[in-house]
Amino acid sequence: MAYTRKYKVGDHVFEVVLDGNWKFMDYTPDVRQRIEKGRMGELSTATPVRAGDPVPARTLVHGRAEMPQDMDVSTLDFSNYEPFLYDGTEEALFTLTVRKASDAEEFLEGKRLILKEENNLPWYHIYEDSAETLYRFFNAPGKSAGLLRVRDDKKGGEFIPEPGMGPYNVCMQLTTALMILYTYSTSGLKTLLMHASVTEHNGKANLFFGTSGTGKSTHSRLWLENIDGSELINDDNPVVRVMEDGIFVYGSPWSGKTPCYRNIRRPIRTVVKLEQYPENRIRPTSGLDAYASIVTSSSCIKWKKEESEAVTRTSEEIAMTLPSWILKCRPDREAALLCQTTIEK
């Protein structure tokens, strides 16, 4: 028996299929209430998690007390996806099937290794042949966590956990697998899955970019604490789309350490690149500098020419359309106020 659900993120539909070895979690009333609030796009109570802060539960299930009584090792918590549940008839762009655990080595015979990504978590190695691309995930060097198999047509994939992995670890790896498949499937549709923190103020969204550790979550938190009417849309991986009527940002099931899962769409006011600095300074930027801020913050299948060029084109269009700024700043109230008063002139 298989269990199937569809989700709609950034107005793109995808499908998750759990084979008979796995099942979706049944949620308690409190969790269902949070899911419904997220589905309606209501204001999240999640606070951006800064470096050094305690990390809360990354789903809408807040601790063991909210897990169902029949919880077992086959139960997967998809509560962060449930606000994006879709019951319509639109065809899915891709389907991810979660299979029975198996040793990844048996699938790698005859595949050529093309890339190792070991600079940042999640670590993975990429293999290819004429029919599929395989991503082998690692929890630590030499400790395999599972395998994502992506069909050559990019419309389907399978995730195969390593034997002995618990449901929490499986869900963590599925996050990466779904983001990879989403990037494959939407890059050519003027859609970017971006590494950014996003706040909303006066009906428009501000995207804060920067390399890891530059203070994106800290800056969003400063907006929430010091600028009335500010709301958090997403704190790690929002979806950005170029549409005929404008450029929009969407909430997503992927929000890093901050459990903010709002089914929401807002027009983008501006993009801001953050840099740490002993003083607070902000200046406009454009051209190559603006493009570089956007493209380097976008998920990209770099070794695939078609997908990579699509991300480049979309990044160029955004850079040419939206106002762009560089904010060199301290992590303080004055930085948020300077940013707000400047970009909202």
VENBEL-V849051 format. One record per residue. N is the residue number from 0. RES is the residue in one small letter. SS is DSSP state (alpha for helix, beta for strand, coil for the rest). OMEGA is omega as a letter, one per 30 degrees, with the letter a starting at -180 (none if undefined). Layout:
# VENBEL-V849051
n,res,ss,omega
N,RES,SS,OMEGA
N,RES,SS,OMEGA
This chain:
# VENBEL-V849051
n,res,ss,omega
0,m,coil,l
1,a,coil,l
2,y,beta,a
3,t,beta,l
4,r,beta,l
5,k,beta,l
6,y,beta,l
7,k,beta,a
8,v,beta,a
9,g,coil,a
10,d,coil,l
11,h,beta,a
12,v,beta,l
13,f,beta,a
14,e,beta,l
15,v,beta,l
16,v,beta,l
17,l,beta,l
18,d,coil,a
19,g,coil,l
20,n,coil,a
21,w,coil,l
22,k,beta,l
23,f,beta,l
24,m,coil,l
25,d,coil,a
26,y,coil,l
27,t,coil,l
28,p,alpha,l
29,d,alpha,l
30,v,alpha,l
31,r,alpha,l
32,q,alpha,l
33,r,alpha,l
34,i,alpha,a
35,e,alpha,l
36,k,alpha,l
37,g,alpha,l
38,r,alpha,l
39,m,coil,l
40,g,coil,a
41,e,coil,a
42,l,coil,l
43,s,coil,l
44,t,coil,a
45,a,coil,l
46,t,coil,l
47,p,coil,a
48,v,coil,a
49,r,coil,l
50,a,coil,a
51,g,coil,l
52,d,coil,l
53,p,coil,a
54,v,coil,l
55,p,coil,l
56,a,coil,a
57,r,coil,l
58,t,coil,l
59,l,coil,l
60,v,coil,a
61,h,coil,l
62,g,coil,a
63,r,alpha,a
64,a,alpha,a
65,e,alpha,l
66,m,coil,a
67,p,coil,a
68,q,coil,a
69,d,coil,l
70,m,coil,l
71,d,coil,a
72,v,coil,l
73,s,coil,a
74,t,beta,a
75,l,beta,a
76,d,coil,l
77,f,coil,a
78,s,alpha,l
79,n,alpha,l
80,y,alpha,a
81,e,alpha,l
82,p,coil,a
83,f,coil,a
84,l,beta,a
85,y,beta,a
86,d,coil,l
87,g,coil,a
88,t,coil,a
89,e,coil,a
90,e,coil,l
91,a,coil,l
92,l,coil,l
93,f,beta,l
94,t,beta,l
95,l,beta,l
96,t,beta,l
97,v,beta,a
98,r,beta,l
99,k,coil,l
100,a,coil,a
101,s,coil,l
102,d,coil,a
103,a,alpha,a
104,e,alpha,a
105,e,alpha,a
106,f,alpha,a
107,l,coil,a
108,e,coil,l
109,g,coil,l
110,k,coil,l
111,r,beta,l
112,l,beta,a
113,i,beta,a
114,l,beta,l
115,k,beta,l
116,e,beta,a
117,e,coil,l
118,n,coil,a
119,n,coil,l
120,l,coil,f
121,p,coil,l
122,w,beta,l
123,y,beta,l
124,h,beta,a
125,i,beta,l
126,y,beta,l
127,e,beta,l
128,d,coil,a
129,s,coil,a
130,a,coil,a
131,e,beta,l
132,t,beta,a
133,l,beta,l
134,y,beta,l
135,r,beta,a
136,f,beta,l
137,f,beta,l
138,n,beta,a
139,a,beta,l
140,p,coil,l
141,g,coil,a
142,k,beta,a
143,s,beta,a
144,a,beta,l
145,g,beta,a
146,l,beta,l
147,l,beta,l
148,r,beta,a
149,v,beta,l
150,r,beta,a
151,d,coil,l
152,d,coil,l
153,k,coil,a
154,k,coil,a
155,g,beta,l
156,g,beta,l
157,e,beta,l
158,f,beta,a
159,i,beta,a
160,p,beta,l
161,e,coil,l
162,p,coil,l
163,g,coil,l
164,m,coil,l
165,g,coil,a
166,p,alpha,l
167,y,alpha,l
168,n,alpha,l
169,v,alpha,a
170,c,alpha,l
171,m,alpha,l
172,q,alpha,l
173,l,alpha,l
174,t,alpha,l
175,t,alpha,a
176,a,alpha,a
177,l,alpha,l
178,m,alpha,l
179,i,alpha,l
180,l,alpha,l
181,y,alpha,l
182,t,alpha,l
183,y,alpha,a
184,s,alpha,a
185,t,alpha,a
186,s,alpha,a
187,g,alpha,a
188,l,alpha,a
189,k,coil,a
190,t,beta,l
191,l,beta,l
192,l,beta,a
193,m,beta,l
194,h,coil,a
195,a,coil,l
196,s,beta,a
197,v,beta,l
198,t,beta,l
199,e,beta,l
200,h,beta,a
201,n,coil,l
202,g,coil,l
203,k,beta,a
204,a,beta,l
205,n,beta,l
206,l,beta,l
207,f,beta,l
208,f,beta,l
209,g,coil,l
210,t,coil,a
211,s,coil,l
212,g,coil,a
213,t,coil,l
214,g,coil,l
215,k,alpha,l
216,s,alpha,l
217,t,alpha,a
218,h,alpha,l
219,s,alpha,l
220,r,alpha,l
221,l,alpha,l
222,w,alpha,a
223,l,alpha,a
224,e,alpha,a
225,n,alpha,a
226,i,coil,a
227,d,coil,l
228,g,coil,l
229,s,coil,l
230,e,beta,l
231,l,beta,l
232,i,beta,l
233,n,beta,a
234,d,coil,a
235,d,coil,a
236,n,coil,l
237,p,coil,l
238,v,beta,l
239,v,beta,l
240,r,beta,l
241,v,beta,a
242,m,beta,l
243,e,coil,a
244,d,coil,l
245,g,beta,l
246,i,beta,a
247,f,beta,l
248,v,beta,a
249,y,beta,l
250,g,coil,a
251,s,coil,l
252,p,coil,a
253,w,coil,a
254,s,coil,l
255,g,coil,a
256,k,coil,a
257,t,coil,a
258,p,coil,l
259,c,coil,a
260,y,coil,a
261,r,coil,l
262,n,coil,a
263,i,coil,l
264,r,beta,l
265,r,beta,l
266,p,beta,a
267,i,beta,l
268,r,beta,a
269,t,beta,l
270,v,beta,a
271,v,beta,l
272,k,beta,a
273,l,beta,l
274,e,beta,l
275,q,beta,a
276,y,coil,a
277,p,coil,l
278,e,coil,l
279,n,coil,l
280,r,beta,l
281,i,beta,l
282,r,beta,l
283,p,beta,l
284,t,beta,a
285,s,coil,l
286,g,alpha,a
287,l,alpha,l
288,d,alpha,l
289,a,alpha,l
290,y,alpha,a
291,a,alpha,l
292,s,alpha,a
293,i,alpha,a
294,v,alpha,l
295,t,coil,l
296,s,coil,a
297,s,beta,l
298,s,coil,a
299,c,coil,l
300,i,coil,a
301,k,coil,a
302,w,coil,l
303,k,coil,a
304,k,alpha,a
305,e,alpha,a
306,e,alpha,a
307,s,alpha,l
308,e,alpha,l
309,a,alpha,l
310,v,alpha,l
311,t,alpha,a
312,r,alpha,a
313,t,alpha,l
314,s,alpha,l
315,e,alpha,a
316,e,alpha,l
317,i,alpha,a
318,a,alpha,a
319,m,alpha,a
320,t,alpha,a
321,l,coil,l
322,p,beta,a
323,s,beta,a
324,w,beta,l
325,i,beta,l
326,l,beta,l
327,k,beta,a
328,c,beta,l
329,r,coil,l
330,p,coil,a
331,d,coil,a
332,r,alpha,a
333,e,alpha,l
334,a,alpha,l
335,a,alpha,a
336,l,alpha,l
337,l,alpha,l
338,c,alpha,a
339,q,alpha,a
340,t,alpha,a
341,t,alpha,a
342,i,alpha,a
343,e,coil,l
344,k,coil,none
